[in-house]
Structures are given as structure tokens and as C-alpha cells.
């Protein structure tokens, strides 16, 4: 590890101490005291109890004490990314689906070797904690095909010693299972995602699928089609739908407003969605019979990301 990356190392000691106590109020207070922001989640569940969810996370001891005084059985939520200094790779495990094979492939490729600690989730999956790299945004994303999620900026995890109900109705704890002998290092979320879910634009080169909406399709129809795209066809599907909206004279904000949520449901991340939609605007022009639709330059100004 080079000298520049040593500045990204995160101290996992507060998480270890929290995991080793059975008291949720004590764990929450200890994390907040150590500078790790927390917020309460529903008992034996993952949903936030506060109005703004992880955006309400704080290290203020009075606020944390008040939350857990009112709900001493509340689970402990931690925002991931820059807010806490930790990114988490979430390996899912459920009936008929396991993220462990994909995670093992990524480990052998050297993409997930810097974890600082590992927590077993109530379902039997794991949360691997990494140090968040300062001044480098890494947004949360999902890879449904690999059954691996990344929790970074814009995300959160439920932390030990919280409990969560499993499908059979049993409440089980998030348990600390391993602490690395080295300090937590960063993970390259973009490289990991590309490894787990490589883009396949060539799958669309030969033309759209037979079910693809054509020119003039309604925005609702396009959005529904994008949301149903499978792994391997999501980027290409979003690009196709975006081109159809460009041809119909929709501007960039309208296209993003219509298709972004659908693309998220398909499993794409925010940055990937915006990049794909902008690409459609760069390559496509409105059809000439759109009744004086704005020019591409007027509809899709280039701004720095």
C-alpha cells in the first residue's frame, strides 16, 4: 500500500467495541462518542425510524441518548461513505441465491483485500467494511446478478449488535466474525462493479430486442421497459429508451426524470444512469417532424460532473 493510501485508513475499533456489547443503546452511544454517526432503525428490521433516515444520523450524544431512551430496542444504523468514513460490500445470501462465489472471485482478483472487519448478517451473508477514500465519491450500487451490493455515499447499513428478523421469523444478530490484522483500506467500487457486472454494449449493436418500444412510444412505456431490463441489457436498454425520448423532443431533465427511477429499479447506479442518458443526447438528434422541438444544444447543455 503506497503512502498516499495510508491517509484513507479507517479505525474499526469503535465498530468492534459496539459489536461486543449486547446493549443497543450502549452501542449507539459508544459509536457516536467515537465520531461515528448513528440513527435508529425499526426493532428487528432495517427501515429507519427517523423522518429522513440516514440523513438524520448524528454524533450528538444528547440526540442519540434521546432516540434510544424512547426506543431502547431500536437497531443501530450507520450511514456509509464520507459520512462515517466506511464503505461496505454487502454479500447477500438467501434461498437460491448467494453472493459468496462472486465475492471469492473478486478476492482472488485482488479487488476486496483491504477489508478491516467482517460482520455476519442475520440472513447468513456478510458485510465487509472498508475505509472510505476522502474526497472521492463512491455512490452505492447493486449487482443483482452477482448478489453483491456496495454501500457507499448515499447508503447505510445496520450494524452490530442489532437484530433482524429472518424469513422463518427468528430474530438474529449482526455478529462480528473477523477483524483484519491490518488497518482497513479502501475498495475501488467502480472496478469491483465492472468486475462483477461488466457492461455488454455489444449485445445491443445488432438492434433492439423485439419488445423494445419504437419511435413515438410514451415515456411511461419506455420507463416500464427499462425497469424490466435484465442484467447484461440494462445499459443498452436505457440508452435505447433515452434515444427515443431525444427523438421525441424531450430535454435532458425530462428524460432523466422519466427514466432514472426505472433504471435504478433495474439495478443501475445514479452516475451510470446519467452517463448513459447523456451519451444518448450526444449521439441522437430530434426527428425533423417534431413541431419545432428545441435543438439538441438547447436541450442538453454539457455541464461538468
C-alpha positions in Angstrom: 0.0 0.0 0.0 1.5 3.3 -1.0 2.0 6.3 1.2 -1.0 8.3 -0.2 -3.4 5.5 0.6 -2.4 5.4 4.2 -4.4 8.6 4.7 -7.6 6.7 3.9 -7.3 4.1 6.6 -10.3 3.9 8.9 -10.3 3.0 12.6 -12.5 0.0 13.1 -12.1 -0.1 16.9 -15.4 1.7 17.6 -17.3 -0.8 15.5 -15.5 -3.7 17.3 -16.4 -2.3 20.7 -20.1 -1.8 19.6 -20.3 -5.3 18.3 -19.0 -6.8 21.6 -21.8 -5.3 23.7 -25.3 -6.7 23.7 -26.9 -3.3 24.6 -28.2 -1.3 21.6 -28.3 2.0 23.5 -24.7 1.5 24.7 -23.5 0.5 21.2 -25.2 3.6 19.7 -23.7 5.9 22.3 -20.3 4.4 22.0 -20.2 4.8 18.2 -21.4 8.4 18.5 -18.8 9.2 21.1 -16.1 7.8 18.8 -17.3 10.1 16.0 -19.3 7.5 14.0 -22.7 9.0 13.2 -25.7 6.8 14.0 -29.5 6.8 13.6 -32.2 4.5 14.9 -33.9 1.8 12.8 -37.0 -0.3 13.5 -36.5 -3.1 16.0 -35.6 -6.4 14.3 -35.8 -4.5 10.9 -33.7 -2.3 8.6 -36.1 0.6 8.0 -35.1 4.0 9.6 -37.2 5.3 12.5 -36.3 9.0 11.7 -38.1 11.0 9.1 -35.0 11.5 6.8 -33.4 8.1 7.5 -29.6 8.1 7.3 -29.6 11.8 6.6 -30.6 12.3 10.3 -27.5 10.4 11.5 -25.5 12.3 14.1 -22.8 12.0 16.7 -24.6 14.4 19.1 -24.7 12.5 22.4 -27.9 14.1 23.6 -29.8 13.3 20.4 -28.5 9.8 20.4 -29.5 9.3 24.1 -32.9 10.7 23.4 -33.5 8.3 20.4 -32.6 5.2 22.3 -34.3 6.3 25.5 -37.5 6.4 23.6 -36.8 3.1 21.7 -34.1 1.1 23.6 -34.8 -1.8 21.2 -34.1 0.3 18.1 -31.5 -1.1 15.7 -28.3 0.9 15.1 -28.0 2.4 11.6 -24.7 3.8 10.2 -24.5 5.9 7.1 -21.8 4.7 4.7 -19.4 6.7 2.6 -18.0 10.0 3.6 -20.5 10.5 6.4 -18.9 7.7 8.6 -15.6 7.0 6.8 -16.6 3.4 6.0 -17.7 1.7 2.7 -19.4 -1.7 3.0 -19.5 -4.6 0.5 -22.7 -6.5 1.2 -22.7 -10.2 0.2 -26.2 -11.5 0.0 -27.4 -15.0 0.9 -30.9 -16.2 0.5 -32.8 -19.2 -0.9 -31.4 -20.0 -4.3 -29.0 -17.0 -4.4 -25.6 -16.5 -2.9 -23.1 -13.7 -3.4 -20.2 -15.7 -1.9 -18.9 -17.1 -5.3 -18.8 -13.7 -6.8 -17.1 -12.2 -3.8 -14.5 -15.0 -3.8 -13.7 -14.3 -7.4 -13.3 -10.7 -6.6 -11.0 -11.6 -3.7 -8.8 -13.8 -5.9 -8.6 -10.8 -8.3 -7.3 -8.6 -5.5 -10.3 -6.3 -5.5 -11.5 -6.8 -1.9 -8.4 -7.4 0.0 -8.4 -4.3 2.2 -11.4 -5.0 4.4 -11.0 -4.0 8.1 -13.7 -6.2 9.6 -16.4 -8.6 8.6 -19.9 -8.9 10.1 -22.2 -11.8 9.5 -25.7 -10.6 8.8 -28.8 -12.4 10.2 -29.5 -14.0 6.8 -26.1 -15.6 6.7 -24.5 -13.1 4.3 -21.7 -10.8 5.3 -20.8 -7.1 5.4 -17.2 -6.4 4.7 -16.1 -2.9 6.0 -13.5 -0.8 4.1 -12.1 2.6 4.6 -13.8 5.4 2.6 -11.4 7.4 0.5 -11.5 11.1 1.5 -12.6 13.5 -1.3 -13.6 10.6 -3.6 -17.3 10.0 -4.0 -18.3 6.3 -4.4 -22.1 6.0 -4.7 -24.0 3.0 -3.6 -25.0 0.4 -6.2 -26.4 -3.1 -6.5 -25.3 -6.1 -8.7 -28.4 -8.3 -8.6 -26.8 -11.0 -10.8 -23.8 -11.3 -8.6 -25.9 -10.9 -5.4 -23.4 -8.3 -4.1 -24.2 -4.7 -3.2 -22.0 -1.8 -2.4 -22.9 0.6 0.4 -21.0 3.9 0.0 -22.2 7.5 -0.4 -25.9 7.7 -0.3 -26.3 4.4 1.6 -26.3 2.9 5.1 -26.0 -0.4 6.9 -27.5 -1.8 10.1 -24.6 -2.5 12.5 -23.9 -5.0 15.4 -25.3 -5.7 17.9 -28.6 -5.1 16.0 -31.1 -7.9 15.4 -33.1 -8.6 12.3 -36.0 -11.0 11.7 -35.2 -13.8 9.2 -37.8 -15.3 6.8 -38.6 -18.0 9.3 -39.5 -15.4 11.9 -36.3 -15.8 14.0 -34.6 -12.7 15.2 -30.8 -13.0 14.8 -28.0 -10.6 15.5 -25.5 -8.9 13.2 -22.3 -10.6 14.5 -18.7 -9.6 14.2 -16.9 -12.6 12.8 -13.4 -11.3 11.8 -11.1 -8.4 12.4 -8.3 -7.9 10.0 -4.7 -7.8 11.3 -4.1 -4.8 9.1 -5.9 -1.4 9.2 -8.9 -1.0 7.0 -8.0 0.1 3.4 -10.2 1.4 0.6 -12.0 -0.6 -2.1 -12.3 0.6 -5.7 -16.1 0.4 -6.1 -16.1 1.1 -9.8 -13.5 -1.6 -10.5 -15.4 -4.0 -8.4 -18.7 -3.3 -10.2 -17.1 -3.7 -13.6 -15.6 -7.0 -12.5 -18.9 -8.3 -11.1 -21.3 -6.8 -13.7 -19.3 -6.0 -16.9 -21.1 -3.8 -19.4 -22.1 -5.5 -22.5 -22.9 -2.8 -25.1 -22.2 -5.2 -27.9 -25.4 -7.1 -27.0 -27.3 -4.2 -28.4 -25.3 -3.5 -31.6 -27.4 -5.7 -33.7 -30.5 -3.7 -32.9 -33.2 -3.7 -30.2 -35.0 -6.7 -28.8 -38.4 -7.4 -30.4 -40.1 -6.0 -27.3 -38.3 -2.7 -27.5 -40.6 0.4 -27.7 -40.2 2.2 -31.1 -40.2 5.8 -32.1 -43.1 7.7 -30.5 -43.6 5.4 -27.6 -44.9 7.1 -24.5 -42.5 7.9 -21.7 -44.4 5.6 -19.4 -44.0 2.7 -21.8 -40.3 3.4 -22.1 -39.8 3.6 -18.4 -41.6 0.3 -17.8 -39.5 -1.4 -20.5 -36.2 0.0 -18.9 -37.2 -1.2 -15.5 -37.6 -4.8 -16.8 -34.2 -5.0 -18.5 -32.2 -8.0 -17.3 -28.5 -8.0 -16.3 -26.5 -7.6 -19.4 -29.1 -5.5 -21.1 -29.7 -2.6 -18.7 -27.2 0.0 -20.0 -28.2 -0.7 -23.6 -31.9 -0.6 -22.8 -31.5 2.7 -21.0 -29.6 4.1 -24.0 -32.2 2.9 -26.5 -35.1 4.4 -24.4 -33.2 7.7 -24.0 -32.6 7.9 -27.7 -36.3 7.5 -28.3 -37.0 10.4 -25.9 -34.4 12.6 -27.6 -36.1 11.9 -31.0 -39.4 12.9 -29.5 -38.1 16.2 -28.4 -37.7 15.7 -24.6 -34.9 17.6 -22.9 -32.3 16.2 -20.6 -34.0 16.9 -17.2 -37.3 15.4 -18.5 -35.5 12.3 -19.8 -33.7 11.7 -16.6 -36.9 12.4 -14.6 -38.7 9.8 -16.6 -36.1 7.0 -16.9 -33.8 7.4 -13.9 -36.1 5.7 -11.4 -36.8 2.9 -13.8 -33.1 2.3 -14.4 -32.5 2.3 -10.7 -35.1 -0.5 -10.3 -33.3 -2.4 -13.0 -30.1 -2.1 -10.9 -28.1 0.8 -12.4 -26.4 3.4 -10.2 -27.0 7.1 -10.4 -23.7 8.0 -12.1 -24.0 5.2 -14.6 -27.6 6.3 -15.4 -26.7 9.9 -16.1 -23.6 8.9 -18.1 -25.8 6.7 -20.4 -28.5 9.2 -20.8 -26.0 12.0 -21.7 -24.5 9.6 -24.2 -27.8 9.3 -25.9 -28.1 13.1 -26.2 -24.6 13.3 -27.7 -25.4 10.7 -30.4 -29.1 11.4 -31.2 -30.9 14.4 -32.7 -34.7 15.2 -32.6 -36.6 13.9 -35.6 -37.4 16.7 -38.1 -41.2 16.3 -37.7 -41.4 17.1 -34.0 -43.1 20.5 -34.5 -40.2 22.8 -33.7 -38.7 20.8 -30.9 -35.7 22.6 -29.3 -32.3 21.9 -30.8 -30.1 19.3 -29.1 -27.8 22.0 -28.0 -30.6 23.8 -26.2 -32.0 20.6 -24.6 -28.8 19.0 -23.4 -26.2 21.6 -22.3 -22.9 20.0 -21.3 -22.0 20.6 -17.7 -19.1 19.2 -15.7 -19.9 16.3 -13.5 
